Structure formats: C-alpha cells, structure tokens
Amino acid sequence: MTCTRIFSIAIGILALAACSALPRLPDVVEAEQVKRFSGTPVVDANGSMLDHHRKPIDRALRGMELDDSLPRHARILEVINGSPAQPGNQARILMDGPQTWQAIFAALESATDHIHIESFIFEDLDFGQRLSDLLIAKRKAGVAVRVTYDSIGSKTTPGDFFKRLRDNGIALCEFNPTRISAGKLLKVNHRSHRKIVIVDGKQAFTGGINFHSVYRTGSAMHLRSRMPTIDEGWRDTHVELRGSSVHELQQLFLDTWSKQACADQPSRDHFPPAPMDGPHEVAIVGSSPDGMLSRMYLAISAAMAYSRQSIWLTTAYFSPDPSTIIALKAAAKRGIDVRLLLPGFTDSFLAFHAGRSHYEELLEAGVKIYEQRDVLLHAKTLVIDGVWSTIGSSNFDWRSFCHNDEVNALFLGRDFGQQMSAVFEQDIAQAHLVTLEEWRNRGIGAKLRERFARQFDYLL
C-alpha cells in the first residue's frame, strides 16, 4: 500500500530535503542532491543509457553473443548489483492474499528457531488462526520472534495489538517513529515499504502483500462479481523462496534491525547452510535512500534500455520519473512489445491521476496500456524479454526509488520468466485495453485532475 494513502502532502514537503537523487551506477561515487520534481537522468533522448552508465555495461558485454538474451541480462545485472544472481534457489509464485497467507501461516507454524518479519503495514490477521495467537504460541515454545513495522504504514493498527505482543516476549521495532523530536523530522519521508517474512533462516517470503485485512479474500471472486472495492480482494503477487536468496533477505532484515537500534539484538546464528537444489537464479535487490544507491531503479533502467523483445510491467502506483518515461517510449518505438498493466481505480487519488497524466504520450509512442478495473491492483512485477523478471515491493514511482526502503527478488531464467509471463497474460485478459482515441476523448474533469496530481508526483 502506497504511502500516499496516509501521507499528507505537508509532511512530504517538510521532508523533501532528506530525499536522495535518482541514482547513478555504482562506479560513480558522489551522490547528488535532488531538486524538486527532477532527478538524475539515466538515459538520453533516444532511451539509451548515458555514457557514464553505459560504458561499464558495454565493457562487460564485449565479446558476448548479444542475440542470446539470458546471458546478456545476467551480465548487466552483475555489473549493476555488484555480484551475479545466485543459482540453486526454489521459488513459488503466490497469487493474492488467501494463497499467500495460507503458505505464510504454515511456515510460521513450522518455525523452531526464529521468525523475522518486516512489513510496511502490520496488523492482526485471522486466516483460520489469529496471527497474534500464532506468534505468541511460537514465542512460548522458545522461538525468537522479531517484527519491524513502519510507523506510518501501521499508524492505524490498534495499540492493544502491539502491547499484547510485547507483553508476551515478542520483540517489536517501529521503523522511523513519527514522533517529532530533534533529528527526527527529516526522517519522516523515509519509510520501510518492504515486505519480508523469514522462518528459521531457511524459508522466506517477499512481494507486494502487507499484513493487512484487504487480503482476506482473493481477486477472483471479485472479478466474477464485477463489484470493485477498495476494502478487500486486492490483486497482488508474492513469492516463497528457499536457498541462498533467504540469506540475502535475512541480511536486509538484520541490517534494518541494527540501523534502527532495535531492542533484543540477535545473538543466534541466523544463516544455516542453504540448499542448492533449486532451479532458479535469484538476486535480492534492496534499496534505501540513506546514502545508498537505488540498485533496483538501476537494474530496471538498464534491463529496459538493453531489452530486445518485451517489457511487461504490472504496478500499483505509476508516477514515474522522466528517464523512465523516455525509456518506455523509446523501447516501444524501436519495436519492443511494451505493455503496462495499471489500476483502473485505487486507494490513492494523487498517485492514480499523476500516473494517468502520462498516458497520452505513452500511447502515442506505441506503449500498450491496460487497466484493471474490476479489482484493486496492488502487484509490483516486471518481465523483460521473457528471461528477466521481478516480484517485490517497488512501485514505478518516485517514492519507491527515492524515499523508501524497498526489496525485490529478481529472477534470471526462461522457466520462471514463462511463469511470470503466464501470470501477466492472465491478468491482462481480465483488464481493459486503453486506446489512444478513447484517451483523447476523456472529459475535461479527468484532464484537470491529472494536471493537478502531476504537480505532486515527486512526493508520491
């Protein structure tokens, strides 16, 4: 769920000075301060990476057979991420809340050593068993339970829920508390938007799904009833992981726990040997604005710039920076199959209409835009050339790339790419294709809403 649902614009403007610029490649040392509504460009007017971004990639690709998309994307990712995707991982795509929470609750029930959770929204859930009861039972059985929750994302969670967990020995950590005090004000705009669950250091979950009641039903029943609602039945995507990718997620969780000076510093070994019997190559890409470069933004930008066949994007909040718009348009103009699956209604007025303000120029360039109008779309996935794919918490907006802690699982491989492509095709079969003629004929009211929302896109 985006911060714009609960952020006031006034808070965002006060925190503006604390935000980082859209990033350069890792070999560029200095981070630039961003000016309002502008970022550091990563592509030129033709959609090609700028020289200081492109040269290290081109050096890595020298001598390769560029018609083979998989090794090309693997090498590009290695340059940007600083290390290659790791083989031997197991991965299972989870669709919507009921399937995801059935898998997560089963994993929590099986825990024998520790449970680590980091979530933007954290509230009690009931999927045949109450979350609070389950966590307390595991703690009483000797399992260490630690939870990091975002102060703003979880601001409507009842205090009694947190008190009961604390009273029963569960370690809680509030990410960047919003209570105003010296040195705190500039952190208000820095949120943890990550969704991570780790069990015993062996099994992990990540993606777009929060600990939130809107997931109590799946999207399929709402597609059948054609009764759209923002209260439940959200369409979202998560992933279950085993292998070395679990260790990478574990490290992100522990780093946040340490940076936030949370109580109950872990003393156990949280990195048991990881099995290497899975078929998938995975890189866990964590992004943060606290002096770190947004590697996910870089990974996406480079993969799009070097794409040869297709870019299939699903995102809940679409308020992109200028470089991303240029890259999408340039890819469509050079014959790439560029398709965007975006919400047809949303819980965020500003993000929704700011995103729609870009439709006309994208449609004119040949980008295909689909809107999911029967259920609320909250998934954040991307498939490029059928071999590069990601599931995570990052939206295509300034907030994800400039302001938030985010995490994405990035997969390299044809098999997983085919699975992700099948999910995308299933989703667009239920969506509305927006045509250029239709969009040009929209009413003046829609145009005014878009123009107004566009003024705040940097904060969204």
BAMARKE-690702 format. One record per residue (C-alpha): residue number from 0; x, y, z. Coordinates in Angstrom, 1 decimal. Layout:
<seq->NUM	x->X	y->Y	z->Z>
...
This chain:
<seq->0	x->0.0	y->0.0	z->0.0>
<seq->1	x->1.4	y->3.4	z->-1.0>
<seq->2	x->2.4	y->6.0	z->1.5>
<seq->3	x->0.2	y->8.5	z->-0.3>
<seq->4	x->-2.8	y->6.8	z->1.2>
<seq->5	x->-1.8	y->8.1	z->4.6>
<seq->6	x->0.9	y->10.7	z->4.0>
<seq->7	x->-0.2	y->14.3	z->4.0>
<seq->8	x->1.4	y->16.5	z->1.3>
<seq->9	x->2.6	y->18.9	z->4.1>
<seq->10	x->4.6	y->16.1	z->5.7>
<seq->11	x->6.2	y->15.2	z->2.4>
<seq->12	x->7.2	y->18.8	z->1.6>
<seq->13	x->8.8	y->19.2	z->5.0>
<seq->14	x->10.8	y->16.0	z->4.4>
<seq->15	x->11.8	y->16.9	z->0.9>
<seq->16	x->15.3	y->17.9	z->1.8>
<seq->17	x->16.1	y->14.5	z->3.1>
<seq->18	x->15.4	y->12.6	z->-0.2>
<seq->19	x->18.2	y->11.3	z->-2.4>
<seq->20	x->18.6	y->11.7	z->-6.1>
<seq->21	x->17.7	y->9.0	z->-8.6>
<seq->22	x->20.9	y->7.1	z->-8.8>
<seq->23	x->24.0	y->6.6	z->-10.9>
<seq->24	x->25.9	y->3.4	z->-11.5>
<seq->25	x->28.0	y->2.1	z->-8.6>
<seq->26	x->31.3	y->3.3	z->-10.1>
<seq->27	x->30.1	y->6.9	z->-9.7>
<seq->28	x->31.0	y->7.8	z->-6.1>
<seq->29	x->29.2	y->11.1	z->-5.4>
<seq->30	x->25.5	y->11.1	z->-4.7>
<seq->31	x->23.7	y->14.3	z->-5.9>
<seq->32	x->21.0	y->16.1	z->-4.0>
<seq->33	x->17.8	y->16.1	z->-6.0>
<seq->34	x->16.0	y->19.3	z->-6.9>
<seq->35	x->12.2	y->19.3	z->-6.6>
<seq->36	x->10.5	y->17.4	z->-9.3>
<seq->37	x->13.8	y->16.5	z->-11.0>
<seq->38	x->16.1	y->13.5	z->-10.8>
<seq->39	x->19.5	y->12.4	z->-12.2>
<seq->40	x->18.9	y->11.2	z->-15.8>
<seq->41	x->20.0	y->7.8	z->-16.7>
<seq->42	x->19.0	y->7.7	z->-20.4>
<seq->43	x->19.4	y->10.1	z->-23.3>
<seq->44	x->16.6	y->11.3	z->-25.5>
<seq->45	x->16.7	y->8.0	z->-27.5>
<seq->46	x->16.3	y->5.8	z->-24.4>
<seq->47	x->19.9	y->4.7	z->-24.4>
<seq->48	x->21.9	y->4.7	z->-21.1>
<seq->49	x->24.0	y->7.7	z->-20.8>
<seq->50	x->27.8	y->7.2	z->-21.3>
<seq->51	x->28.8	y->7.1	z->-17.6>
<seq->52	x->26.0	y->4.5	z->-17.1>
<seq->53	x->26.5	y->2.6	z->-20.3>
<seq->54	x->30.3	y->2.2	z->-20.5>
<seq->55	x->30.8	y->-0.3	z->-17.6>
<seq->56	x->27.9	y->-2.4	z->-19.0>
<seq->57	x->29.3	y->-2.3	z->-22.6>
<seq->58	x->32.7	y->-3.4	z->-21.3>
<seq->59	x->31.0	y->-6.4	z->-19.6>
<seq->60	x->29.1	y->-7.3	z->-22.7>
<seq->61	x->32.1	y->-7.1	z->-25.0>
<seq->62	x->32.6	y->-10.3	z->-27.0>
<seq->63	x->29.3	y->-11.8	z->-26.0>
<seq->64	x->26.7	y->-13.1	z->-28.4>
<seq->65	x->24.1	y->-10.3	z->-27.8>
<seq->66	x->21.3	y->-12.2	z->-29.5>
<seq->67	x->21.1	y->-14.5	z->-26.5>
<seq->68	x->19.0	y->-12.5	z->-24.1>
<seq->69	x->19.6	y->-14.6	z->-20.9>
<seq->70	x->23.4	y->-14.2	z->-20.6>
<seq->71	x->23.2	y->-10.6	z->-21.7>
<seq->72	x->20.7	y->-9.7	z->-18.9>
<seq->73	x->22.8	y->-11.8	z->-16.4>
<seq->74	x->25.9	y->-9.8	z->-17.2>
<seq->75	x->24.1	y->-6.5	z->-17.0>
<seq->76	x->22.6	y->-7.4	z->-13.6>
<seq->77	x->26.0	y->-8.4	z->-12.3>
<seq->78	x->27.5	y->-5.1	z->-13.2>
<seq->79	x->24.8	y->-3.1	z->-11.5>
<seq->80	x->24.3	y->-5.3	z->-8.5>
<seq->81	x->28.0	y->-5.9	z->-7.9>
<seq->82	x->27.5	y->-9.7	z->-7.8>
<seq->83	x->25.8	y->-12.3	z->-10.1>
<seq->84	x->22.4	y->-13.8	z->-9.4>
<seq->85	x->22.8	y->-16.9	z->-7.3>
<seq->86	x->21.8	y->-20.3	z->-8.6>
<seq->87	x->20.1	y->-23.2	z->-6.7>
<seq->88	x->17.0	y->-21.4	z->-5.4>
<seq->89	x->13.5	y->-22.7	z->-5.1>
<seq->90	x->10.7	y->-20.2	z->-5.8>
<seq->91	x->6.9	y->-20.4	z->-5.8>
<seq->92	x->4.7	y->-17.6	z->-7.1>
<seq->93	x->1.8	y->-16.8	z->-4.8>
<seq->94	x->-1.3	y->-15.1	z->-6.1>
<seq->95	x->-3.4	y->-12.9	z->-3.8>
<seq->96	x->-3.9	y->-12.9	z->-0.1>
<seq->97	x->-5.6	y->-16.3	z->0.7>
<seq->98	x->-2.9	y->-18.4	z->-1.1>
<seq->99	x->-0.1	y->-16.2	z->0.3>
<seq->100	x->-1.3	y->-16.3	z->3.9>
<seq->101	x->-2.0	y->-20.0	z->3.8>
<seq->102	x->1.6	y->-20.5	z->2.9>
<seq->103	x->3.0	y->-18.0	z->5.4>
<seq->104	x->0.9	y->-19.2	z->8.3>
<seq->105	x->2.0	y->-22.8	z->7.6>
<seq->106	x->5.7	y->-21.6	z->7.6>
<seq->107	x->5.2	y->-19.7	z->10.8>
<seq->108	x->3.7	y->-22.8	z->12.4>
<seq->109	x->6.7	y->-24.8	z->11.4>
<seq->110	x->9.3	y->-22.4	z->13.0>
<seq->111	x->11.7	y->-24.0	z->15.5>
<seq->112	x->14.4	y->-21.3	z->15.9>
<seq->113	x->13.2	y->-17.8	z->14.8>
<seq->114	x->10.6	y->-15.7	z->12.9>
<seq->115	x->11.6	y->-12.4	z->11.4>
<seq->116	x->9.0	y->-10.1	z->9.9>
<seq->117	x->9.4	y->-6.6	z->8.3>
<seq->118	x->6.3	y->-5.0	z->6.9>
<seq->119	x->5.0	y->-1.6	z->5.9>
<seq->120	x->1.6	y->-2.4	z->7.4>
<seq->121	x->1.4	y->-4.8	z->10.3>
<seq->122	x->-1.9	y->-5.6	z->11.9>
<seq->123	x->-3.6	y->-8.7	z->13.4>
<seq->124	x->-5.0	y->-11.2	z->10.8>
<seq->125	x->-7.3	y->-14.2	z->11.0>
<seq->126	x->-6.8	y->-16.8	z->8.4>
<seq->127	x->-8.3	y->-19.7	z->10.4>
<seq->128	x->-5.9	y->-18.8	z->13.1>
<seq->129	x->-5.1	y->-15.4	z->14.6>
<seq->130	x->-1.7	y->-14.1	z->13.7>
<seq->131	x->-1.1	y->-12.8	z->17.3>
<seq->132	x->-2.1	y->-16.2	z->18.8>
<seq->133	x->0.3	y->-18.0	z->16.5>
<seq->134	x->3.3	y->-15.7	z->17.1>
<seq->135	x->2.7	y->-15.8	z->20.9>
<seq->136	x->2.5	y->-19.6	z->20.9>
<seq->137	x->5.7	y->-19.8	z->18.9>
<seq->138	x->7.4	y->-17.4	z->21.4>
<seq->139	x->6.3	y->-19.5	z->24.3>
<seq->140	x->7.7	y->-22.6	z->22.6>
<seq->141	x->11.2	y->-20.9	z->22.5>
<seq->142	x->11.1	y->-19.4	z->19.0>
<seq->143	x->12.6	y->-15.9	z->18.8>
<seq->144	x->10.1	y->-13.6	z->17.1>
<seq->145	x->11.1	y->-10.1	z->15.9>
<seq->146	x->8.9	y->-7.7	z->13.9>
<seq->147	x->9.8	y->-4.4	z->12.2>
<seq->148	x->6.8	y->-2.4	z->11.2>
<seq->149	x->6.7	y->1.1	z->9.6>
<seq->150	x->5.5	y->3.9	z->11.9>
<seq->151	x->3.3	y->5.5	z->9.2>
<seq->152	x->2.2	y->2.4	z->7.4>
<seq->153	x->1.0	y->0.9	z->10.7>
<seq->154	x->-0.4	y->4.0	z->12.3>
<seq->155	x->-4.0	y->2.7	z->12.3>
<seq->156	x->-3.0	y->-0.6	z->14.0>
<seq->157	x->-4.5	y->-0.7	z->17.5>
<seq->158	x->-2.0	y->-0.2	z->20.3>
<seq->159	x->-3.5	y->-3.1	z->22.2>
<seq->160	x->-2.3	y->-5.5	z->19.5>
<seq->161	x->1.3	y->-4.3	z->19.9>
<seq->162	x->1.0	y->-4.3	z->23.7>
<seq->163	x->-0.2	y->-7.9	z->23.8>
<seq->164	x->2.7	y->-9.0	z->21.6>
<seq->165	x->5.3	y->-7.1	z->23.7>
<seq->166	x->3.8	y->-8.5	z->26.9>
<seq->167	x->4.3	y->-12.0	z->25.6>
<seq->168	x->8.0	y->-11.5	z->24.8>
<seq->169	x->7.9	y->-10.6	z->21.1>
<seq->170	x->10.5	y->-8.0	z->20.1>
<seq->171	x->8.9	y->-5.1	z->18.1>
<seq->172	x->10.7	y->-2.4	z->16.3>
<seq->173	x->9.0	y->0.8	z->15.0>
<seq->174	x->10.7	y->2.0	z->11.8>
<seq->175	x->11.5	y->5.7	z->11.9>
<seq->176	x->8.9	y->6.7	z->14.5>
<seq->177	x->6.9	y->9.8	z->13.5>
<seq->178	x->7.1	y->11.4	z->16.9>
<seq->179	x->8.7	y->14.8	z->16.3>
<seq->180	x->12.0	y->15.3	z->18.1>
<seq->181	x->15.4	y->16.6	z->17.4>
<seq->182	x->16.9	y->14.9	z->14.3>
<seq->183	x->13.6	y->13.0	z->13.6>
<seq->184	x->11.8	y->15.4	z->11.3>
<seq->185	x->13.9	y->14.8	z->8.2>
<seq->186	x->13.3	y->11.0	z->8.6>
<seq->187	x->9.5	y->11.3	z->8.3>
<seq->188	x->9.7	y->10.8	z->4.5>
<seq->189	x->12.0	y->7.7	z->4.8>
<seq->190	x->9.7	y->4.7	z->5.2>
<seq->191	x->10.2	y->1.0	z->5.2>
<seq->192	x->7.9	y->-0.3	z->2.4>
<seq->193	x->9.5	y->-3.8	z->2.5>
<seq->194	x->7.5	y->-7.0	z->3.0>
<seq->195	x->9.7	y->-9.8	z->4.3>
<seq->196	x->9.0	y->-12.9	z->6.3>
<seq->197	x->11.9	y->-15.3	z->7.2>
<seq->198	x->11.5	y->-18.6	z->9.1>
<seq->199	x->14.5	y->-20.3	z->10.6>
<seq->200	x->16.8	y->-18.7	z->8.0>
<seq->201	x->15.6	y->-21.4	z->5.6>
<seq->202	x->12.4	y->-20.2	z->4.1>
<seq->203	x->11.3	y->-16.6	z->3.1>
<seq->204	x->8.5	y->-14.7	z->1.5>
<seq->205	x->8.6	y->-11.3	z->-0.2>
<seq->206	x->6.5	y->-9.3	z->-2.7>
<seq->207	x->3.6	y->-6.8	z->-2.5>
<seq->208	x->1.4	y->-8.2	z->0.2>
<seq->209	x->1.2	y->-6.4	z->3.6>
<seq->210	x->-0.1	y->-7.8	z->6.9>
<seq->211	x->-3.5	y->-6.2	z->6.1>
<seq->212	x->-7.1	y->-7.2	z->6.1>
<seq->213	x->-7.7	y->-6.2	z->2.5>
<seq->214	x->-6.3	y->-9.6	z->1.6>
<seq->215	x->-8.9	y->-11.7	z->3.4>
<seq->216	x->-10.4	y->-12.7	z->0.0>
<seq->217	x->-8.8	y->-13.2	z->-3.4>
<seq->218	x->-9.3	y->-11.2	z->-6.5>
<seq->219	x->-11.0	y->-14.0	z->-8.5>
<seq->220	x->-14.3	y->-13.8	z->-6.6>
<seq->221	x->-14.5	y->-10.0	z->-7.3>
<seq->222	x->-13.7	y->-10.5	z->-11.0>
<seq->223	x->-16.6	y->-12.8	z->-11.2>
<seq->224	x->-19.0	y->-10.5	z->-9.3>
<seq->225	x->-17.8	y->-7.3	z->-11.1>
<seq->226	x->-18.2	y->-5.3	z->-7.9>
<seq->227	x->-14.9	y->-3.4	z->-7.4>
<seq->228	x->-14.0	y->-2.4	z->-3.9>
<seq->229	x->-11.0	y->-1.0	z->-2.0>
<seq->230	x->-11.9	y->-2.9	z->1.1>
<seq->231	x->-10.8	y->-6.5	z->0.1>
<seq->232	x->-10.0	y->-8.8	z->-2.7>
<seq->233	x->-6.9	y->-7.0	z->-3.8>
<seq->234	x->-4.9	y->-8.5	z->-6.8>
<seq->235	x->-1.3	y->-8.9	z->-5.6>
<seq->236	x->1.7	y->-11.2	z->-6.1>
<seq->237	x->4.1	y->-12.6	z->-3.6>
<seq->238	x->6.9	y->-15.3	z->-3.8>
<seq->239	x->8.1	y->-18.0	z->-1.5>
<seq->240	x->11.8	y->-18.7	z->-1.6>
<seq->241	x->14.3	y->-21.3	z->-0.4>
<seq->242	x->18.1	y->-21.2	z->-1.0>
<seq->243	x->20.7	y->-18.5	z->-0.9>
<seq->244	x->18.1	y->-15.8	z->-1.5>
<seq->245	x->16.8	y->-16.4	z->2.0>
<seq->246	x->20.2	y->-15.4	z->3.4>
<seq->247	x->20.1	y->-12.2	z->1.4>
<seq->248	x->16.7	y->-11.3	z->2.8>
<seq->249	x->17.9	y->-12.2	z->6.2>
<seq->250	x->20.8	y->-9.8	z->5.9>
<seq->251	x->18.5	y->-7.0	z->4.9>
<seq->252	x->16.3	y->-7.6	z->7.9>
<seq->253	x->19.2	y->-7.7	z->10.3>
<seq->254	x->20.7	y->-4.6	z->8.8>
<seq->255	x->17.5	y->-2.7	z->9.3>
<seq->256	x->17.1	y->-4.0	z->12.9>
<seq->257	x->20.6	y->-2.8	z->13.6>
<seq->258	x->20.2	y->0.6	z->11.9>
<seq->259	x->17.0	y->1.2	z->13.9>
<seq->260	x->18.8	y->0.3	z->17.2>
<seq->261	x->16.0	y->-2.1	z->18.0>
<seq->262	x->16.0	y->-3.9	z->21.3>
<seq->263	x->16.8	y->-7.6	z->21.6>
<seq->264	x->19.8	y->-7.7	z->19.3>
<seq->265	x->20.0	y->-11.1	z->17.7>
<seq->266	x->22.6	y->-13.5	z->19.3>
<seq->267	x->21.9	y->-16.7	z->17.3>
<seq->268	x->23.3	y->-17.8	z->14.0>
<seq->269	x->20.6	y->-16.9	z->11.5>
<seq->270	x->22.4	y->-18.2	z->8.4>
<seq->271	x->22.1	y->-22.0	z->8.4>
<seq->272	x->23.5	y->-23.8	z->5.3>
<seq->273	x->21.3	y->-23.1	z->2.3>
<seq->274	x->20.3	y->-25.9	z->0.0>
<seq->275	x->21.4	y->-25.5	z->-3.6>
<seq->276	x->18.9	y->-27.9	z->-5.3>
<seq->277	x->16.6	y->-25.4	z->-6.8>
<seq->278	x->16.3	y->-24.4	z->-10.5>
<seq->279	x->16.3	y->-20.7	z->-10.2>
<seq->280	x->18.9	y->-17.9	z->-10.3>
<seq->281	x->17.9	y->-15.2	z->-7.9>
<seq->282	x->19.3	y->-11.8	z->-6.8>
<seq->283	x->17.7	y->-10.0	z->-3.8>
<seq->284	x->17.9	y->-6.3	z->-4.5>
<seq->285	x->17.4	y->-4.0	z->-1.5>
<seq->286	x->17.1	y->-0.2	z->-2.0>
<seq->287	x->17.3	y->2.6	z->0.6>
<seq->288	x->17.6	y->6.4	z->0.5>
<seq->289	x->20.0	y->6.6	z->3.4>
<seq->290	x->23.1	y->7.2	z->1.3>
<seq->291	x->22.7	y->4.0	z->-0.7>
<seq->292	x->22.1	y->3.9	z->-4.4>
<seq->293	x->18.7	y->2.6	z->-5.6>
<seq->294	x->20.0	y->-0.5	z->-7.3>
<seq->295	x->16.5	y->-1.6	z->-8.3>
<seq->296	x->16.0	y->1.6	z->-10.2>
<seq->297	x->19.3	y->1.0	z->-12.0>
<seq->298	x->18.5	y->-2.7	z->-12.6>
<seq->299	x->15.2	y->-1.8	z->-14.2>
<seq->300	x->16.6	y->1.1	z->-16.2>
<seq->301	x->19.4	y->-1.0	z->-17.7>
<seq->302	x->17.2	y->-4.0	z->-18.4>
<seq->303	x->14.7	y->-1.8	z->-20.3>
<seq->304	x->17.5	y->0.0	z->-22.2>
<seq->305	x->19.0	y->-3.2	z->-23.3>
<seq->306	x->15.8	y->-5.1	z->-23.9>
<seq->307	x->15.3	y->-6.8	z->-27.3>
<seq->308	x->11.8	y->-8.3	z->-27.2>
<seq->309	x->9.4	y->-7.3	z->-24.5>
<seq->310	x->8.7	y->-5.2	z->-21.4>
<seq->311	x->5.6	y->-6.3	z->-19.4>
<seq->312	x->5.1	y->-4.2	z->-16.3>
<seq->313	x->2.5	y->-4.5	z->-13.6>
<seq->314	x->2.5	y->-1.8	z->-10.9>
<seq->315	x->0.0	y->-0.5	z->-8.4>
<seq->316	x->1.3	y->3.1	z->-8.3>
<seq->317	x->2.7	y->4.6	z->-11.6>
<seq->318	x->4.2	y->8.0	z->-11.2>
<seq->319	x->7.5	y->7.6	z->-13.0>
<seq->320	x->10.4	y->10.0	z->-13.4>
<seq->321	x->11.3	y->11.5	z->-16.8>
<seq->322	x->14.0	y->8.9	z->-17.6>
<seq->323	x->11.6	y->6.1	z->-17.1>
<seq->324	x->9.0	y->7.7	z->-19.4>
<seq->325	x->11.7	y->8.2	z->-22.1>
<seq->326	x->12.9	y->4.6	z->-21.7>
<seq->327	x->9.4	y->3.1	z->-22.1>
<seq->328	x->8.6	y->5.3	z->-25.2>
<seq->329	x->12.0	y->4.6	z->-26.8>
<seq->330	x->11.6	y->0.9	z->-26.3>
<seq->331	x->8.1	y->0.9	z->-27.9>
<seq->332	x->9.4	y->3.0	z->-30.9>
<seq->333	x->12.2	y->0.5	z->-31.6>
<seq->334	x->9.7	y->-2.3	z->-31.8>
<seq->335	x->9.8	y->-3.7	z->-28.3>
<seq->336	x->6.4	y->-5.1	z->-27.0>
<seq->337	x->5.8	y->-2.7	z->-24.1>
<seq->338	x->2.7	y->-3.4	z->-22.1>
<seq->339	x->1.7	y->-1.7	z->-18.8>
<seq->340	x->-0.9	y->-3.2	z->-16.5>
<seq->341	x->-2.1	y->-0.4	z->-14.2>
<seq->342	x->-5.0	y->0.2	z->-11.8>
<seq->343	x->-8.4	y->1.3	z->-13.1>
<seq->344	x->-9.2	y->2.5	z->-9.6>
<seq->345	x->-7.1	y->2.9	z->-6.5>
<seq->346	x->-6.8	y->3.9	z->-2.9>
<seq->347	x->-4.6	y->6.9	z->-3.8>
<seq->348	x->-6.2	y->9.8	z->-5.7>
<seq->349	x->-2.9	y->11.6	z->-6.4>
<seq->350	x->-0.8	y->8.6	z->-7.5>
<seq->351	x->-3.6	y->7.4	z->-9.7>
<seq->352	x->-4.2	y->10.6	z->-11.6>
<seq->353	x->-0.5	y->11.5	z->-11.8>
<seq->354	x->0.1	y->8.2	z->-13.5>
<seq->355	x->-2.7	y->8.8	z->-15.9>
<seq->356	x->-1.2	y->12.1	z->-16.9>
<seq->357	x->1.5	y->10.2	z->-18.8>
<seq->358	x->-0.9	y->8.0	z->-20.8>
<seq->359	x->-1.3	y->10.1	z->-24.0>
<seq->360	x->2.5	y->10.4	z->-24.7>
<seq->361	x->3.0	y->6.7	z->-24.0>
<seq->362	x->0.1	y->5.6	z->-26.2>
<seq->363	x->1.3	y->7.8	z->-29.0>
<seq->364	x->4.7	y->6.1	z->-28.8>
<seq->365	x->3.1	y->2.6	z->-29.1>
<seq->366	x->3.0	y->1.5	z->-25.5>
<seq->367	x->0.0	y->-0.7	z->-24.7>
<seq->368	x->-1.8	y->0.3	z->-21.5>
<seq->369	x->-4.3	y->-2.0	z->-19.7>
<seq->370	x->-6.3	y->-1.0	z->-16.7>
<seq->371	x->-7.6	y->-3.5	z->-14.2>
<seq->372	x->-11.0	y->-2.0	z->-13.4>
<seq->373	x->-12.7	y->-4.9	z->-11.6>
<seq->374	x->-10.4	y->-5.4	z->-8.6>
<seq->375	x->-7.8	y->-3.2	z->-6.9>
<seq->376	x->-4.4	y->-3.9	z->-8.4>
<seq->377	x->-1.5	y->-3.9	z->-5.9>
<seq->378	x->1.0	y->-6.2	z->-7.6>
<seq->379	x->4.5	y->-5.0	z->-8.5>
<seq->380	x->6.0	y->-7.3	z->-11.1>
<seq->381	x->8.0	y->-6.9	z->-14.3>
<seq->382	x->9.1	y->-9.3	z->-17.0>
<seq->383	x->11.6	y->-8.3	z->-19.7>
<seq->384	x->12.5	y->-10.4	z->-22.7>
<seq->385	x->10.9	y->-13.4	z->-21.0>
<seq->386	x->14.0	y->-14.1	z->-19.0>
<seq->387	x->14.4	y->-11.2	z->-16.6>
<seq->388	x->11.6	y->-10.9	z->-14.0>
<seq->389	x->11.0	y->-9.5	z->-10.6>
<seq->390	x->8.5	y->-9.6	z->-7.8>
<seq->391	x->8.8	y->-7.1	z->-4.9>
<seq->392	x->7.7	y->-4.0	z->-3.1>
<seq->393	x->8.9	y->-1.4	z->-5.5>
<seq->394	x->6.3	y->0.6	z->-7.5>
<seq->395	x->7.1	y->2.7	z->-10.5>
<seq->396	x->7.1	y->5.9	z->-8.7>
<seq->397	x->9.5	y->8.5	z->-7.1>
<seq->398	x->8.6	y->7.2	z->-3.6>
<seq->399	x->9.9	y->3.7	z->-4.3>
<seq->400	x->13.1	y->4.9	z->-6.0>
<seq->401	x->13.9	y->8.0	z->-3.8>
<seq->402	x->12.3	y->7.8	z->-0.4>
<seq->403	x->11.6	y->4.2	z->0.7>
<seq->404	x->13.4	y->1.1	z->1.8>
<seq->405	x->12.3	y->-1.4	z->-0.8>
<seq->406	x->13.1	y->-5.0	z->-1.6>
<seq->407	x->12.7	y->-7.1	z->-4.8>
<seq->408	x->13.5	y->-10.7	z->-5.8>
<seq->409	x->15.0	y->-10.6	z->-9.3>
<seq->410	x->15.0	y->-13.8	z->-11.3>
<seq->411	x->17.1	y->-14.8	z->-14.3>
<seq->412	x->15.8	y->-17.7	z->-16.4>
<seq->413	x->13.4	y->-18.8	z->-19.0>
<seq->414	x->11.3	y->-21.1	z->-16.9>
<seq->415	x->10.5	y->-18.5	z->-14.2>
<seq->416	x->10.1	y->-15.9	z->-16.9>
<seq->417	x->7.5	y->-18.1	z->-18.6>
<seq->418	x->5.6	y->-18.5	z->-15.3>
<seq->419	x->5.6	y->-14.7	z->-14.8>
<seq->420	x->4.5	y->-14.1	z->-18.4>
<seq->421	x->1.6	y->-16.5	z->-17.9>
<seq->422	x->0.5	y->-14.6	z->-14.8>
<seq->423	x->0.7	y->-11.3	z->-16.8>
<seq->424	x->-1.3	y->-12.7	z->-19.7>
<seq->425	x->-3.9	y->-14.0	z->-17.3>
<seq->426	x->-4.2	y->-10.6	z->-15.7>
<seq->427	x->-4.5	y->-8.6	z->-18.9>
<seq->428	x->-7.2	y->-11.0	z->-20.2>
<seq->429	x->-9.3	y->-9.5	z->-17.3>
<seq->430	x->-8.2	y->-5.9	z->-18.0>
<seq->431	x->-9.4	y->-3.1	z->-20.2>
<seq->432	x->-7.1	y->-2.0	z->-23.1>
<seq->433	x->-6.9	y->1.7	z->-23.2>
<seq->434	x->-6.8	y->3.1	z->-26.8>
<seq->435	x->-5.4	y->6.5	z->-27.9>
<seq->436	x->-8.7	y->7.6	z->-29.3>
<seq->437	x->-10.5	y->6.7	z->-26.1>
<seq->438	x->-8.0	y->8.5	z->-24.0>
<seq->439	x->-8.0	y->11.7	z->-26.1>
<seq->440	x->-11.8	y->11.8	z->-25.8>
<seq->441	x->-11.8	y->11.7	z->-21.9>
<seq->442	x->-13.5	y->14.6	z->-20.2>
<seq->443	x->-12.1	y->17.9	z->-19.1>
<seq->444	x->-12.6	y->16.9	z->-15.4>
<seq->445	x->-10.2	y->14.0	z->-15.9>
<seq->446	x->-7.6	y->16.2	z->-17.5>
<seq->447	x->-7.8	y->18.7	z->-14.7>
<seq->448	x->-7.4	y->16.0	z->-12.1>
<seq->449	x->-4.3	y->14.7	z->-13.9>
<seq->450	x->-2.8	y->18.2	z->-14.2>
<seq->451	x->-3.3	y->18.8	z->-10.5>
<seq->452	x->-1.9	y->15.4	z->-9.4>
<seq->453	x->1.1	y->15.7	z->-11.6>
<seq->454	x->2.4	y->18.7	z->-9.5>
<seq->455	x->3.0	y->16.3	z->-6.6>
<seq->456	x->4.4	y->13.3	z->-8.5>
<seq->457	x->7.8	y->13.6	z->-6.7>
<seq->458	x->6.2	y->13.0	z->-3.4>
<seq->459	x->4.1	y->10.0	z->-4.4>
